[in-house]
Amino acid sequence: MKVLLATDGMPHTERAVDYAIDHASRYKAELFVVYVLSPDREQRTAWAEGKRTVQAIKLKALSHEVGVTTMLEAGEPAESILRAADKIGADFIILGASGRCEGRRRPLGSVSGKVAQDACCSIMIIR
């Protein structure tokens, strides 16, 4: 089984990180972590932040004896996540949602909503 964890390093993804590591450990799955660099950010800073983020997740996964592969992708986040899932043949995508629930009709963020709509595998969106 191949699990893709999508992260942007923001606080709303922390629970998704923990869940992905637990899921990969429990089901002896390969964990792939993708960090997507938004095209509107200064690239040098974004690459450095992305490397730090995936490295921290990798160390956490390895401490739980979970094999992990990290990827940095540039582009529109939802499309980049879907492209990474296709590239590795993901069976499962895990990502955090930044959407708000307070009285809004769209409780998912735009990225998680698009991934949920267009993914060709199972997904789990963590709040």
ChimeraX attribute file (.defattr): number of C-alpha atoms within 10 A of each C-alpha:
attribute: neighborCount
match mode: 1-to-1
recipient: residues
	/A:1	12
	/A:2	18
	/A:3	25
	/A:4	28
	/A:5	28
	/A:6	29
	/A:7	25
	/A:8	20
	/A:9	18
	/A:10	10
	/A:11	11
	/A:12	17
	/A:13	22
	/A:14	18
	/A:15	13
	/A:16	22
	/A:17	23
	/A:18	13
	/A:19	17
	/A:20	27
	/A:21	26
	/A:22	16
	/A:23	17
	/A:24	23
	/A:25	17
	/A:26	10
	/A:27	10
	/A:28	14
	/A:29	20
	/A:30	18
	/A:31	26
	/A:32	24
	/A:33	26
	/A:34	23
	/A:35	25
	/A:36	25
	/A:37	22
	/A:38	16
	/A:39	12
	/A:40	9
	/A:41	10
	/A:42	10
	/A:43	13
	/A:44	9
	/A:45	10
	/A:46	18
	/A:47	18
	/A:48	10
	/A:49	16
	/A:50	22
	/A:51	14
	/A:52	13
	/A:53	19
	/A:54	24
	/A:55	15
	/A:56	13
	/A:57	21
	/A:58	21
	/A:59	13
	/A:60	16
	/A:61	21
	/A:62	13
	/A:63	11
	/A:64	13
	/A:65	13
	/A:66	21
	/A:67	17
	/A:68	21
	/A:69	14
	/A:70	17
	/A:71	14
	/A:72	15
	/A:73	17
	/A:74	16
	/A:75	13
	/A:76	14
	/A:77	23
	/A:78	20
	/A:79	17
	/A:80	21
	/A:81	28
	/A:82	21
	/A:83	14
	/A:84	21
	/A:85	24
	/A:86	14
	/A:87	9
	/A:88	12
	/A:89	15
	/A:90	23
	/A:91	16
	/A:92	20
	/A:93	26
	/A:94	23
	/A:95	28
	/A:96	25
	/A:97	20
	/A:98	19
	/A:99	17
	/A:100	13
	/A:101	10
	/A:102	8
	/A:103	7
	/A:104	9
	/A:105	8
	/A:106	12
	/A:107	16
	/A:108	19
	/A:109	13
	/A:110	15
	/A:111	19
	/A:112	24
	/A:113	16
	/A:114	15
	/A:115	20
	/A:116	20
	/A:117	10
	/A:118	11
	/A:119	19
	/A:120	16
	/A:121	14
	/A:122	12
	/A:123	20
	/A:124	17
	/A:125	17
	/A:126	18
	/A:127	16
